[in-house]
Amino acid sequence: MDTHTNKAPKGALSSLQRWLPTHPGTWVILGLCLLLSVPVLTVFSSITSSSDGVWGHLYETVLGDYVLHSLSLMLGVGLIVLVLGIGPAWLVTMTHFPGSRMLEWALVLPLAMPAYIIAYTYTGLLDVGGPVQSWIRETFELRFGQYWFPPIRSLGGAITMLALVLYPYVYLLSRTAFIEQSVCVLEVSRTLGATPLQAFRRVAIPLARPAIIAGLSLVLMETLADYGTVQYFGVSVFTTGVFRTWFGLGSSTAAAQLSAVLLLFILVLVLAEHWSRQKARYHHTSSKYTRLPRIPLQGWKKWAALAYCVTPVLFGFLIPFLQLLKWSTETWHLLDRDGFLGMFANSLKLASITALIALVLGLFISYTKRLRPSLALRGMVRVLGLGYAIPGTVVAIGVLIPFTWFDNSLDAWMRETFGIATGLLLSGTLVAVVFAYLVRFLPVALNTLDAGLGKIKPTMDDAGRSMGLTPLQILRRVHVPVMRGSLLTASLLVFVDVLKELPATLILRPFNFNTLAIRTYELANQERLAEASSTALMIVLAGIIPVIILNQTISRSRPGHDSTP
Amino acid sequence: MFKKLSLSLSLLLACGVSAQADEVNIYSAREENLIKPILDLYAERTGTTINLVTGGADELTQRLELEGANTPADLLLTVDVGRLYRAKEAGLLQSVESEVLSSVIPAKYRDSEGEWFGISLRSRVVIYDKQAVQASDLSTYADLADPKWAGKICVRSSSNIYNQSLVASMISHNGVETTEAWADGFVANFGRPPQGGDRDQIAAVAVGQCQLAISNTYYLAGMLQSADADERAAAESVAVFFPDQNGNGAHVNVSGAAVTKAAKNRDAAVKLIEFLVSEEAQAWYAETNNEYPVRADVPPSELLQSWGSFKADDIALDELGIHNAEAVRLMDRAGWQ
């Protein structure tokens, strides 16, 4: 392992740069990044506009709440996902206890559960009128108010719901990091007298830090962008404030400015983390990879480990899944099942197309950044990365503005020049929808691919170059096979995210086009939770398959270890 | 009767004569399951092609505005008048003159300039715990700010447009100052922080967390007809009270339709609105979602009839849109989350 000593071999890289295909390639990538950053930049550009005293009103009344609640939400979710993510990742990777092989993949399952759906199900279960509290009242002959029960629709409830479905990001990424860690490092720490726990705390965790941070930042950005859960629970945070200001107070400017404040906040966090990491490098200098020795846990330890790892699966997946199943068997006969198959196909189609594009784009951006880490490109990628923290509706409007502008300008020009009306070419088509998905979810792919590429030693590039390969050939013949795991992880994460996406799809989709998420939302929005359960269940089922594949990939992703069949 | 006959006749003719079938493109804030069945019926009968996008009214209006003159949308459907007003103010709608619409829809439920039309009605009422509260304890919306209700009222967030419209109507009737004083007292009476939807408020009353809830009429009706026995039982333990029966009348909002300014199928769109207020379609609205029909000659569903008739507020619905932003500010100041 090296942290400070081995700076990226500059000489090698600059010699590579001479062999880059051409500068235009970099420019194309930069242009693409710029294009995808347009929605984010649109939000930022609002800062200078005047908002007619709306800020004064917000400052005097609700702004304090927005800030306080958003910060508490981030802090709470952040802490819980670390506890639920890292510990189980380490336990299932490094130790052996009853059920550990099964938990390996089961721990990823909550990823398939959209946050708003888990919020609906737990509300159905735990709210004052739900079965749990009714049971308490009947069994102990109490009336409401004579017993204490945590209110599900509260800030605490929102924190719990979001943490339960978002921890898999931390789990997945830290598990990948643990799996890929060279055993040597851990063996050295053990020969130096460290206990397994010390090795975990002092070696494995610091080494996995980029992965853990990457997972955590995805979680925090998703938390800040969440609208469905906080709105349903009546928690006033920045996102709910954005919509209230926009539509209720009728000030789109102030609403955009609120979003911009949100983004600045995230930017500061991202930069602070980057700065604190400084020049540390996390790839391994040793290439000794032996099979990971799993420590068999004995006695109470194995039961404790089991309980620890089962908890997130139980609450994040099993209970809500069973509740959905119960509801959907009760309401199945009521449903208009026409078009179910179509919605299912639409959801899968959008998710696959977006995942594929995100993969290719992400790979090229990431690789270009590795080869030519120019300030412009790195900055652009940072801005692009903020897309994940913008609420879907804001992204959608941020996509509509440039798309309609382009369509209308083209139409006007064509009419004037050729007398042909082109109408709306891109807006109102799936192109706009997929574009919005990319703005929101490309950061997920980029994060994963960056981490994957970062772990490949620069000497691999050098070796490839010395054998006369072009950078593109190196990418195809050296990097892609080595980072197969990261590639699959990136595309599957995007796939699952698109399956769950709601607001951008809702606003941008063409006529007569429905997805599972839309049907679920429409029924839930009419407060028909039970009837919404069947499509909700289908989203979850469609998400489980990629999630399980994801897990298999990661298990097999150990370098130098049966990664190629 | 003759009108109805001539309408169906003209529909038949239209479909027989035009070589190219009519087309109507709709942006609808009514969810698909609450509009598509009746649209399908119309499409089947007239051969009109109907294309539908559903979504939030605010977002769809924004899309309409950005798409400008090239928008494919001919018709905008919303579930409250506030959004129709906003669309009108943004210059996205056009005036329609239709004898059918102006004769069937009472003047107060359509725009004076013919830019939007109410299709169905809903009232925002007080739902009370039958055991803890007598109907005689209740009187007006204003009375809900009385300290005797301290800790007894459940209502959803003020981000909800129905609450915004209710408060806007009070501003219109009583002015900002009186309404703000009312809101302060009302918020002080909350039994819990605003959360969930209207059904959740009713459920909270059913278990005794609150004694009064504010809700739209069709939510209670939906609960009474729910597939879930618990939900039905909860709904049966509460009753409806129409406030202000000796004053302005109970607050009423409309779900409505408007032809967009850039509509390329204007006539077909108008014909579709005319169909939506036909006796047949109105009866469908009443039965499917327990909304009050906009035309007086179609009775509400039996369930709604069992709650009795009521005096509706006569306020010009524009007023709800005009005072919307002020209502939101006022609720912010009153601490209504």
Interface residues (C-beta under 8 A of the other chain):
Chain A: H57 L58 E60 T61 V62 T123 D127 V128 G129 P131 Q133 S134 R137 R143 F144 G145 P151 R153 S154 Q231 Y232 F233 G234 S236 T240 F243 R244 W246 F247 G248 L249 G250 E330 T331 L334 D336 T393 A396 I397 L400 I401 T404 D407 N408 D411 G423 L424 S427 G428 P503 L506 I507 L508 R509 P510 F511 N512 F513 N514 I518 R519 E522 L523 N525 Q526 E527 R528 A530 E531
Chain B: N25 E31 E32 N33 L34 N51 L52 V53 T54 G55 G56 D58 E59 L60 Q62 R63 L66 E67 G68 A69 N70 T71 P72 R86 R156 S157 S159 Q164 R192 P193 P194 Q195 G196 G197 D198 R199 D200 A203 A204 A206 V207 G208 Q209 Y219 G222 S226 A227 D228 D230 E231 A234 N324 A325 V328 R329 D332 R333 Q337
